[in-house]
Amino acid sequence: MPPIISMPREDFTHVVRLTPLVSIDLILRDPEGAVLVGLRNNEPAKGVWFVPGGRIGKDERLVEAFARLLDLETGLSIPFAEARLLGAYEHFYDTNRYCEPGYGTHYVVLGYELQLETRPAIKLDDQHSAIKWMAVPALLAAPDVHDNTKAYLR
């Protein structure tokens, strides 16, 4: 797997201002159908519940990005072949990672769903201050779950 190269802040802000980012979101369902969400620490979507996920790196294959993001954001290791592609989604935010004025963030997101046989222990990462499993009706009704997460379940 090629390493994910972190770029200087100035370069990344330039990319975010001028191009969409490509990412993967992970919709993990427990045996009862509840979905895992995390309370976001960072912009965009800071302070709201959102499914795990993140950007795909330059020269990183989908299967590699899937494995990396699943491990980093949950501590889980599940084969890519067990995931079901829900589709491609567009996420538009008024904010950006660094809270700089004047531009937002645009993502093109591949939503992958995983049906789990058990509810596993989840490793909390630095992107989230808390995690929880939510039944779909409660998730869809919750004002503090981001609409982009709700879109995967409608």
Phi, psi and omega in degrees: 000127179291146179292148174278121183269120176278138182254157177303149182308315182300318179292317182294319179297324176297315179299312183296323179294328191250345186219159170284153174261145178256131185216174176236133169249144185247115179258098182264126180244133176279177183302334179271359179094358177295152185247138178280129175227154178235147178276113189290135175270336189240156170284155353284162179075027177297136174084008177234162179278137185209151175291156176295156177164183180175180184287149171271134181277158175302130180068014177265126179287154181305314182298324179289316179297317178303309181297317181296312182293319178299316179292311183297321188264346181225340186082006183265156175228107181228135181300141178304326182297340179276352181272149177245124178288120177278332180144183176258137184232153174249128177242125178241131180234145176282343184253173177222167186310322186259007179058031178280141180286156170099350178203152178251200182232139178237123177244143162253116191244133172263117181268120179244128180258138175236122175267115184267146180279335177222166174270105185280163170290135182249133177274118179287129179260183182279356177280343187228143177267344179200159174226156174200160174260133181234133171296145186302315179300320179293320179298313181295332181271345187285127180288342182260012170260129184296143180300329179293329174288318179300328182299331180290340189247001180273000000 
